[in-house]
Amino acid sequence: MAVLAGFSLPAALSTLTGNRFPLSRPARLTSSRQFPHRRIVLRLQSRGRSFVGSMFTDEEQEAVVPASVPVRVAHELLQAGHRYLDVRTVDEFNAGHVVGATNIPFMLKAGSGMTKNPYFLDEVSKFFGKDDEILIGCQSGKRSLMAAAELSFAGFTGLTDVAGGYASWLQNNLPTEQ
């Protein structure tokens, strides 16, 4: 078995879930050498709360889980020069978004469901450099975590996830535009 990720799983889960799912013992993510490229899906439930996140990784690269920050901290980072990547659908974005945000959907509408945007990485690379300080947000925080993990794996280093997404941004009465 090969270790899939070069991070401490308890620390990564703590970061991804905002300490809502503490692990009582160490854990590792593993896969068969026969299939080294794997999609890691984390699905946790505890005390009525749940978390789902995923990332792609392989044996030769470390997967780094980007930090998540509350929306008020994200707003301060935005004012300090970070850029905001909104990964919601175009319709969601057009209904209202963080001031100055760039919209590149991580998921696209497909019939009655959603499918991953196959051009997501290419589109992000057109607007952002791999070392840019990027805040990543969606509607509630799930898509942005998946997008941040994928961008991290692709070599983007200045990533920060916006915990709670646009819904939390609105609840905190932070600036928006249409």
Backbone bond lengths (Angstrom), bond angles and torsions (degrees), N, CA, C in turn:
res aa  C-N    CA-C-N  psi(-1)  N-CA   C-N-CA  omega(-1)  CA-C   N-CA-C  phi
1 M - - - 1.459 - - 1.522 109.59 -
2 A 1.326 116.59 143.29 1.467 121.91 -179.42 1.521 109.48 -111.61
3 V 1.308 115.51 138.80 1.459 118.92 176.10 1.515 107.72 -72.87
4 L 1.328 116.95 128.22 1.454 121.30 -175.11 1.508 114.10 -82.03
5 A 1.277 118.26 -35.19 1.451 118.83 -170.82 1.509 111.29 -127.80
6 G 1.326 115.65 143.25 1.445 120.15 -178.17 1.510 112.37 -93.98
7 F 1.306 117.79 40.45 1.451 120.55 177.11 1.517 109.27 -134.24
8 S 1.300 115.83 161.22 1.456 121.06 175.96 1.511 108.32 -75.46
9 L 1.301 117.59 117.78 1.461 120.59 -177.72 1.528 112.33 -57.89
10 P 1.337 119.71 -45.79 1.471 117.44 178.47 1.528 112.35 -59.33
11 A 1.337 117.72 -41.13 1.469 120.40 179.45 1.521 110.33 -67.26
12 A 1.333 117.26 -41.24 1.455 120.61 179.79 1.518 111.16 -64.35
13 L 1.325 117.09 -44.77 1.451 119.78 178.87 1.514 111.18 -65.00
14 S 1.303 116.08 -36.66 1.458 120.50 176.72 1.520 110.22 -60.30
15 T 1.337 116.77 -44.52 1.461 121.50 178.75 1.522 111.01 -66.51
16 L 1.330 116.66 -48.32 1.460 120.80 -177.85 1.520 112.98 -62.44
17 T 1.312 116.87 -38.11 1.458 120.21 -171.92 1.514 113.53 -105.30
18 G 1.323 117.66 6.03 1.461 120.28 179.26 1.507 112.75 64.64
19 N 1.322 117.87 37.43 1.471 124.84 179.57 1.525 113.69 64.66
20 R 1.338 117.66 19.38 1.462 119.75 -179.83 1.519 112.57 -81.74
21 F 1.353 117.34 -13.90 1.450 120.84 -177.77 1.522 110.84 -131.86
22 P 1.339 117.42 68.17 1.460 118.42 -179.80 1.530 110.95 -65.96
23 L 1.338 116.00 138.78 1.460 120.61 177.11 1.514 108.81 -96.00
24 S 1.320 116.33 136.57 1.455 120.28 -177.89 1.530 111.98 -85.17
25 R 1.340 117.98 -15.60 1.460 119.88 178.22 1.529 109.29 -143.86
26 P 1.332 117.61 156.94 1.461 120.92 -178.44 1.528 111.77 -60.92
27 A 1.338 115.44 151.68 1.463 120.91 178.00 1.520 108.48 -141.62
28 R 1.354 116.37 155.15 1.461 121.55 176.59 1.514 108.35 -132.11
29 L 1.328 115.39 150.38 1.453 120.89 174.11 1.521 107.07 -97.96
30 T 1.318 117.29 127.69 1.456 119.92 -177.74 1.519 111.08 -132.57
31 S 1.324 115.35 160.61 1.463 120.19 174.47 1.515 109.08 -149.69
32 S 1.282 115.60 168.06 1.457 122.11 177.77 1.526 109.94 -73.12
33 R 1.340 117.86 143.36 1.469 121.22 175.35 1.530 110.76 -63.98
34 Q 1.312 117.03 -22.94 1.456 120.87 179.91 1.527 110.99 -64.01
35 F 1.329 118.03 -31.26 1.454 123.14 -179.19 1.526 108.90 -128.63
36 P 1.350 118.27 74.95 1.461 120.12 -173.64 1.523 114.36 -68.58
37 H 1.326 119.49 -28.60 1.454 121.01 178.56 1.524 107.94 -86.65
38 R 1.299 116.00 117.38 1.453 119.88 -173.66 1.510 111.01 -132.88
39 R 1.285 116.88 151.25 1.447 121.99 170.24 1.520 105.73 -99.74
40 I 1.310 115.25 122.05 1.457 120.16 -180.00 1.521 107.15 -94.03
41 V 1.299 116.73 124.21 1.459 120.65 176.85 1.516 107.72 -117.00
42 L 1.307 115.58 122.56 1.457 121.23 177.94 1.517 108.03 -101.22
43 R 1.302 117.41 124.89 1.456 121.36 178.30 1.529 106.29 -134.41
44 L 1.308 115.80 112.13 1.453 121.49 -174.63 1.519 110.49 -126.53
45 Q 1.302 116.47 146.48 1.448 121.20 174.35 1.517 108.54 -137.27
46 S 1.327 115.69 137.64 1.449 120.55 179.94 1.511 109.15 -160.57
47 R 1.304 117.14 128.20 1.458 122.73 175.64 1.527 112.93 48.38
48 G 1.320 117.74 46.40 1.448 122.08 175.96 1.522 114.80 79.15
49 R 1.333 118.19 0.64 1.461 120.91 178.40 1.520 108.21 -110.07
50 S 1.332 115.70 151.82 1.454 118.52 177.78 1.520 109.58 -136.18
51 F 1.322 114.82 159.56 1.456 122.36 179.35 1.515 107.93 -144.54
52 V 1.323 116.26 135.14 1.453 121.45 173.67 1.514 107.15 -131.02
53 G 1.311 117.47 130.79 1.456 122.04 176.90 1.509 108.62 -149.43
54 S 1.322 116.81 158.84 1.460 118.80 178.35 1.513 110.22 -148.96
55 M 1.318 115.46 162.28 1.456 122.24 175.55 1.509 107.95 -156.45
56 F 1.318 116.12 162.58 1.451 121.67 175.10 1.517 107.73 -108.87
57 T 1.311 117.15 141.44 1.448 120.68 -179.75 1.522 109.72 -154.80
58 D 1.311 117.11 169.83 1.460 122.15 174.09 1.524 108.97 -147.26
59 E 1.334 116.47 -178.33 1.458 120.60 -174.85 1.518 113.25 -70.60
60 E 1.334 118.49 -23.29 1.453 120.99 -172.40 1.524 113.60 -93.42
61 Q 1.306 118.94 -12.68 1.446 121.10 -177.19 1.515 109.80 -126.19
62 E 1.319 114.32 145.97 1.455 118.39 175.34 1.510 109.16 -85.90
63 A 1.308 116.90 141.59 1.455 121.85 173.40 1.514 107.05 -99.14
64 V 1.315 116.69 125.49 1.451 121.56 -179.43 1.517 107.56 -111.24
65 V 1.295 116.03 128.22 1.453 120.62 179.58 1.520 107.95 -88.09
66 P 1.345 118.38 116.21 1.465 120.78 -179.63 1.523 112.20 -63.89
67 A 1.325 115.42 153.20 1.459 121.42 178.38 1.517 110.20 -70.53
68 S 1.323 116.48 149.38 1.464 123.09 172.41 1.515 107.90 -110.02
69 V 1.335 115.67 138.71 1.458 120.25 178.35 1.519 109.48 -128.23
70 P 1.339 117.40 151.86 1.469 120.62 175.27 1.530 110.26 -63.74
71 V 1.330 116.89 159.20 1.462 121.16 -175.32 1.530 112.76 -62.02
72 R 1.308 118.61 -32.40 1.477 119.09 179.33 1.535 110.64 -67.29
73 V 1.319 117.36 -37.81 1.462 121.14 175.79 1.528 109.02 -67.88
74 A 1.338 117.17 -41.02 1.465 121.23 177.76 1.530 110.31 -59.41
75 H 1.318 116.96 -41.54 1.471 121.04 178.48 1.527 110.42 -60.99
76 E 1.328 117.30 -43.24 1.470 121.00 177.96 1.530 110.88 -63.65
77 L 1.327 117.17 -40.33 1.465 120.91 178.41 1.536 110.54 -65.42
78 L 1.316 116.29 -38.51 1.464 121.04 177.40 1.531 110.12 -61.79
79 Q 1.314 115.95 -43.20 1.466 120.26 178.29 1.529 111.76 -66.96
80 A 1.331 116.54 -25.96 1.463 121.14 -179.72 1.535 112.48 -85.34
81 G 1.332 117.58 -0.81 1.457 119.94 175.48 1.511 117.09 118.02
82 H 1.334 118.21 -4.70 1.464 119.13 175.00 1.530 108.08 -66.28
83 R 1.319 116.14 156.51 1.468 121.37 175.96 1.519 108.77 -106.74
84 Y 1.345 116.36 151.48 1.463 121.95 -174.86 1.526 109.63 -108.20
85 L 1.328 116.06 122.30 1.461 122.98 174.48 1.521 108.33 -105.51
86 D 1.323 116.27 114.33 1.463 122.64 179.18 1.520 107.29 -96.00
87 V 1.339 117.67 116.88 1.464 121.45 -175.22 1.531 112.70 -99.75
88 R 1.329 116.71 14.73 1.467 120.38 177.01 1.527 110.25 -74.28
89 T 1.322 116.56 172.00 1.461 120.41 177.07 1.525 109.70 -67.38
90 V 1.324 115.87 162.73 1.464 121.29 179.68 1.530 110.47 -59.37
91 D 1.342 117.75 -42.09 1.472 120.94 179.12 1.525 111.44 -61.89
92 E 1.334 117.38 -43.92 1.462 120.74 177.81 1.527 110.44 -61.67
93 F 1.317 116.26 -44.48 1.463 121.83 -179.54 1.530 110.93 -62.08
94 N 1.331 116.83 -45.56 1.462 121.22 -178.28 1.523 112.80 -65.39
95 A 1.325 117.27 -23.55 1.469 121.01 177.87 1.523 111.28 -74.67
96 G 1.310 118.57 -14.84 1.454 123.31 179.19 1.513 109.92 151.10
97 H 1.352 115.95 144.41 1.459 119.75 -177.33 1.523 110.67 -157.39
98 V 1.303 115.41 169.07 1.462 123.10 176.53 1.535 108.00 -62.78
99 V 1.320 116.32 138.11 1.461 121.54 -179.02 1.534 110.34 -56.69
100 G 1.337 115.64 126.91 1.457 121.68 177.62 1.513 115.47 81.01
101 A 1.309 118.40 5.76 1.469 121.61 -177.31 1.526 111.78 -68.76
102 T 1.327 115.32 149.66 1.462 123.41 171.85 1.517 106.93 -103.57
103 N 1.339 116.71 130.95 1.464 120.57 -178.45 1.523 110.98 -102.34
104 I 1.335 114.86 118.38 1.463 122.33 171.02 1.521 105.35 -135.70
105 P 1.333 117.44 102.27 1.469 120.01 -176.92 1.525 113.08 -61.75
106 F 1.334 115.58 134.29 1.464 120.82 173.73 1.527 109.47 -81.77
107 M 1.330 115.97 -35.45 1.461 122.59 178.46 1.523 108.42 -119.34
108 L 1.334 116.33 146.34 1.457 122.06 178.26 1.518 109.39 -118.67
109 K 1.333 115.77 148.63 1.459 119.57 175.24 1.511 108.92 -67.33
110 A 1.336 115.14 134.72 1.464 121.82 178.62 1.521 107.13 -139.24
111 G 1.316 117.14 97.51 1.452 120.41 -175.71 1.514 109.28 65.56
112 S 1.316 116.25 -125.53 1.464 120.00 179.49 1.528 112.38 -93.28
113 G 1.330 117.00 1.70 1.462 120.61 -178.14 1.519 112.01 -123.43
114 M 1.325 114.89 -157.73 1.463 122.09 -179.40 1.527 108.80 -131.90
115 T 1.321 115.96 150.87 1.453 121.84 175.62 1.530 108.30 -137.35
116 K 1.323 117.77 152.56 1.452 121.16 -179.15 1.522 110.59 -66.28
117 N 1.314 116.02 137.89 1.458 122.52 176.65 1.528 108.49 -68.26
118 P 1.338 119.41 112.69 1.468 120.82 -176.90 1.529 113.21 -68.78
119 Y 1.327 118.06 -15.25 1.463 122.81 -178.34 1.527 112.56 -104.78
120 F 1.336 116.97 10.31 1.457 121.17 -173.90 1.535 112.16 -53.91
121 L 1.317 117.86 -53.88 1.471 120.81 -177.85 1.522 112.22 -61.76
122 D 1.324 116.93 -41.65 1.465 120.67 178.95 1.527 110.86 -62.77
123 E 1.329 116.30 -43.55 1.464 120.38 -178.83 1.529 111.04 -66.70
124 V 1.325 117.11 -42.80 1.468 119.95 178.57 1.524 109.88 -61.36
125 S 1.325 116.96 -41.36 1.468 121.43 -178.96 1.527 112.80 -63.51
126 K 1.327 118.44 -24.09 1.465 122.18 177.56 1.525 111.88 -72.75
127 F 1.339 116.71 -29.01 1.466 121.34 -174.46 1.528 113.82 -105.84
128 F 1.326 117.00 -23.01 1.456 120.98 -173.62 1.526 110.69 -131.32
129 G 1.331 115.75 144.49 1.455 121.24 172.82 1.520 109.59 -87.61
130 K 1.315 116.59 159.94 1.467 120.29 -177.08 1.525 113.45 -65.68
131 D 1.348 117.63 -19.53 1.460 120.93 178.90 1.531 113.21 -105.09
132 D 1.331 117.93 3.08 1.470 120.63 178.34 1.523 110.54 -64.11
133 E 1.326 115.85 148.38 1.473 121.39 174.89 1.526 107.35 -84.06
134 I 1.317 116.66 109.52 1.464 122.14 -172.25 1.521 110.37 -120.43
135 L 1.327 116.10 126.82 1.459 122.90 169.73 1.521 106.22 -92.27
136 I 1.320 118.03 130.87 1.459 121.60 -177.97 1.522 108.73 -116.46
137 G 1.335 116.09 122.33 1.455 120.44 -179.13 1.513 111.95 -134.32
138 C 1.324 114.79 156.73 1.466 121.81 174.80 1.525 107.10 -136.38
139 Q 1.310 118.73 -148.18 1.463 120.71 -178.97 1.526 112.05 -81.22
140 S 1.347 116.44 -46.22 1.464 118.89 -176.12 1.529 113.93 -127.67
141 G 1.313 117.98 -10.18 1.462 120.66 177.10 1.510 115.89 116.83
142 K 1.320 119.43 -6.67 1.465 120.54 -177.89 1.521 112.41 -83.06
143 R 1.326 117.36 -50.98 1.469 120.05 179.42 1.524 111.55 -63.00
144 S 1.329 116.44 -36.76 1.467 118.73 -178.76 1.522 111.45 -65.79
145 L 1.316 117.87 -35.19 1.471 120.33 176.26 1.521 111.02 -64.73
146 M 1.325 116.70 -42.76 1.464 120.06 178.56 1.525 110.16 -65.60
147 A 1.339 117.11 -43.02 1.460 121.16 179.32 1.526 110.41 -63.83
148 A 1.324 117.19 -43.33 1.469 121.29 -179.81 1.519 111.04 -62.56
149 A 1.321 117.21 -41.76 1.464 120.41 178.64 1.524 110.67 -63.97
150 E 1.319 117.33 -41.79 1.463 120.22 179.60 1.530 111.11 -67.11
151 L 1.329 117.30 -41.21 1.464 120.77 177.82 1.529 111.14 -64.87
152 S 1.309 116.44 -39.72 1.461 120.79 177.79 1.522 110.35 -60.34
153 F 1.309 116.03 -45.97 1.458 120.64 179.44 1.526 110.98 -62.60
154 A 1.347 117.09 -31.30 1.467 121.76 179.89 1.526 112.31 -79.52
155 G 1.350 116.98 -1.93 1.456 119.88 175.04 1.514 116.07 106.69
156 F 1.328 118.36 1.91 1.462 121.15 176.21 1.532 107.66 -73.65
157 T 1.326 116.71 133.13 1.463 119.81 -171.58 1.527 114.95 -111.74
158 G 1.324 119.38 -25.42 1.465 121.41 -174.56 1.508 113.08 -98.64
159 L 1.329 117.63 47.24 1.462 122.31 -173.63 1.520 112.40 -95.50
160 T 1.330 115.32 138.33 1.457 121.80 173.47 1.517 107.87 -137.99
161 D 1.317 116.67 124.22 1.467 122.11 178.47 1.527 109.52 -82.06
162 V 1.337 116.24 140.62 1.461 121.75 177.53 1.531 108.01 -94.46
163 A 1.317 116.42 104.52 1.470 122.15 -177.58 1.532 109.96 -64.47
164 G 1.308 116.35 132.16 1.461 121.08 178.15 1.509 114.45 86.34
165 G 1.330 117.49 -15.01 1.457 122.27 174.21 1.515 115.50 61.68
166 Y 1.324 114.43 -158.30 1.459 121.82 -175.74 1.527 111.99 -64.31
167 A 1.316 117.16 -33.50 1.472 120.27 178.26 1.529 110.05 -59.28
168 S 1.327 116.75 -44.43 1.464 120.96 178.51 1.530 110.66 -69.76
169 W 1.324 117.19 -35.67 1.460 122.24 177.05 1.536 109.37 -57.92
170 L 1.345 116.15 -46.45 1.468 121.14 178.50 1.525 111.56 -64.44
171 Q 1.329 117.24 -43.70 1.467 121.63 -179.82 1.524 111.86 -59.94
172 N 1.324 116.79 -28.42 1.458 121.56 -179.76 1.529 112.66 -93.65
173 N 1.340 115.86 8.69 1.461 122.19 176.85 1.525 113.16 54.68
174 L 1.318 116.93 39.94 1.456 121.62 178.21 1.535 109.05 -87.09
175 P 1.338 118.87 157.91 1.466 122.10 -172.42 1.527 113.80 -62.83
176 T 1.344 114.00 136.94 1.467 121.51 178.59 1.526 108.19 -136.43
177 E 1.331 114.71 167.84 1.464 121.78 173.90 1.511 109.16 -147.06
178 Q 1.350 115.77 167.18 1.465 120.44 176.69 1.501 110.76 -121.49
